[in-house]
Amino acid sequence: MPTGYRQAQKFLEALLSNGSREELTRRLEPRAGSAVANGCAKILRSGTTSFESLNRRWDLLQCRNEVRETLADEISFAQMDCYQRNIEHFIGTVKVPLGIAGPLRVNGLFAGGDYLVPLATTEAALVASYSRGAQAITEAGGCSALLLNEGVSRAPGFAFRNLREAGNFVSWAILQLDAFKLVAESTTNHGKLIDMHVTVEGNHVYLRFEFTTGDAAGQNMVTIATEAICHHILNHAPIQPQYHFVEANLSGDKKASVQSFVSVRGKKVTAEIVIPADLLAKRLHTCAEAMTNYWRMSAMGGVLSGTIGVQGHYANGLAALYLACGQDVACVAESAVGVTRFEIVNGTDLYAAVTLPNLIVGTVGGGTGLPSQHACLEILGMAGAGYAQAFAELCAALALAGELSITAALSTGEFARAHRKLARGRKAL
């Protein structure tokens, strides 16, 4: 990761203005001494949700009472047991502003109807922007949304002494899929092993297992199932690896990857809409020509900058929806990958489509059962089992709403004006 010569020189000069090289070097040296407090280790080993352990942690923090009362308020205190499976060293909850965008009409295989979408964010203008796009979609009759594929992967890696051993291991492993399925599915009532991909790099072998995970996002599910397969391999493989890891960074977990972009990780969904010219003018203050002109230039900008996929800001809406509805927000790193496309149709109307191949979402497990997050899923009518596929289609529809709104704002010069009005124009609390 190179830094320009002039920039590096200016940064060094700024550092040296506050001390000599020797002083700066001393700041980076390890420092011996005790931890923050003598009781730190005992506190970290204590239970997650007991009143006593909560009090000990707050005693360690030595914060003002106002700080404690803000984070460990009465409701958080009363609901403390709800968080036992979701957090360690619990001290309270963080409140994030929650708004609703919509109505958003979705005509999908699994999601159908008009939705008011809960979005949790600290970014002014975000909810307003998605709501504007959602209303345009709804007035146009709703977007079509289609779940295309499903599959959550986990990729263990195995190291051998040489390529010959690796090859012999592969020749055995590729005949074991049925046995691997039995082992994996013995660990879960909902997960199914559906495929295995083999990658050989020198004396390393990667086995990328692909699972369906029912209504759960499935990250923990596939890890536990894959670990069971690894144990089976160690007990039955004719060629033993020198060592192995349950995940060798080939699955694409929580990172954007070309592999996931061209296949699937989680749920792959596409959504489309045709918006008539009069509705473009009325709701988005633009026209199809301006929208496609912007899309064409931004697509080339994405190519020139080396992005995986070409889209405006999937991460904004997905992060806000994930946070509100108890999804693993870190998965936005891979979920916010995809392609947006705009075309002029019927002379003056706009065709818009989005495709997202990496939606890691669920409506059971993880954070979906927490009080606030479960309530947000109830707002959508998607709380509990049976709704994960519908939720994925809703994600694509929301992304489409956001792409329409931001592209319209950029194509008409309203983008900066909206942020100035909705963010800077407000008085600080």
SULCOR-V453504 format. One record per pair of residues at least 24 apart in sequence whose C-alpha atoms are under 6 Angstrom apart, sorted by sequence separation. I is the first residue (numbers start at 1). J is the second residue. D is the distance in Angstrom with one decimal. If there is no record, write none. Layout:
I,J,D / I,J,D
//
This chain:
97,121,5.8 / 190,214,5.5 / 334,358,6.0 / 335,359,4.6 / 363,388,5.2 / 101,127,5.8 / 362,388,4.9 / 311,339,5.4 / 102,131,4.7 / 309,338,4.9 / 310,339,4.8 / 311,340,5.1 / 101,131,4.2 / 104,134,4.7 / 309,339,5.2 / 49,80,5.9 / 49,81,5.8 / 102,134,5.2 / 103,135,5.9 / 102,135,5.8 / 105,138,4.8 / 104,138,5.6 / 106,142,5.3 / 107,143,5.8 / 108,144,5.6 / 54,91,5.9 / 105,142,4.5 / 106,143,5.3 / 107,144,4.8 / 108,145,4.4 / 166,203,5.5 / 108,146,5.7 / 187,225,5.8 / 163,202,5.8 / 48,88,5.7 / 163,203,4.6 / 48,89,5.5 / 162,203,4.9 / 184,225,4.5 / 326,367,4.2 / 48,90,5.8 / 326,368,4.3 / 160,203,5.3 / 159,204,4.7 / 158,204,5.7 / 354,400,5.9 / 158,205,5.1 / 326,373,5.0 / 157,205,5.7 / 325,373,4.5 / 157,206,4.5 / 180,229,5.9 / 324,373,5.6 / 156,206,5.8 / 292,342,5.6 / 156,207,5.7 / 325,376,5.6 / 155,207,5.4 / 325,377,5.7 / 155,208,4.0 / 154,208,5.7 / 155,209,6.0 / 154,209,5.4 / 153,209,5.4 / 288,344,5.9 / 153,210,4.3 / 152,210,5.5 / 151,210,5.6 / 152,211,5.1 / 151,211,5.2 / 151,212,5.0 / 288,349,5.9 / 288,350,5.1 / 169,239,5.7 / 277,348,5.6 / 277,349,4.8 / 276,349,4.6 / 275,349,5.9 / 275,350,5.2 / 274,350,5.5 / 254,331,4.9 / 256,333,6.0 / 274,351,4.5 / 255,333,5.0 / 256,334,4.5 / 273,351,5.9 / 254,333,5.5 / 255,334,4.8 / 273,352,5.4 / 254,334,5.5 / 272,352,5.6 / 160,241,4.9 / 272,353,4.2 / 159,241,5.4 / 160,242,5.4 / 271,353,5.6 / 158,241,5.8 / 159,242,5.6 / 271,354,5.5 / 159,243,5.6 / 270,354,5.6 / 270,355,4.2 / 314,399,5.5 / 158,244,4.4 / 269,355,5.8 / 157,244,5.5 / 269,356,5.4 / 157,245,5.4 / 268,356,5.6 / 156,245,5.4 / 268,357,3.8 / 156,246,4.3 / 268,358,5.9 / 156,247,4.3 / 157,248,5.1 / 267,358,5.8 / 155,247,5.0 / 156,248,5.2 / 266,358,5.3 / 267,359,4.9 / 155,248,5.9 / 264,357,5.1 / 265,358,4.6 / 266,359,5.1 / 264,358,5.8 / 266,360,4.5 / 155,250,5.6 / 155,251,5.2 / 261,357,5.9 / 154,251,5.3 / 153,251,5.6 / 152,265,5.1 / 151,265,5.4 / 152,266,4.8 / 151,266,5.1 / 150,266,5.6 / 150,267,4.5 / 294,411,5.9 / 149,267,5.9 / 149,268,5.1 / 148,268,5.4 / 148,269,5.4 / 290,411,5.8 / 147,269,4.4 / 146,269,5.6 / 146,270,5.4 / 284,408,5.9 / 145,270,5.7 / 271,396,5.9 / 145,271,4.2 / 144,271,5.4 / 144,272,5.4 / 143,272,5.5 / 143,273,4.8 / 140,275,5.8 / 217,360,5.5 / 217,361,4.6 / 217,362,4.3 / 216,362,4.3 / 215,362,5.2 / 215,363,5.7 / 216,364,5.1 / 215,364,5.9 / 216,365,5.8 / 215,385,5.8 / 215,388,4.8 / 121,320,5.4 / 120,320,4.6 / 119,320,4.7 / 119,321,4.9 / 120,324,5.1 / 119,324,5.7 / 145,393,5.7 / 134,401,5.0 / 133,401,4.1 / 133,402,5.9 / 130,401,5.7 / 133,404,5.7 / 130,402,4.8 / 133,405,4.8 / 129,405,5.8 / 111,390,4.3 / 110,390,4.5 / 125,422,5.7 / 124,422,6.0 / 124,423,5.3
//
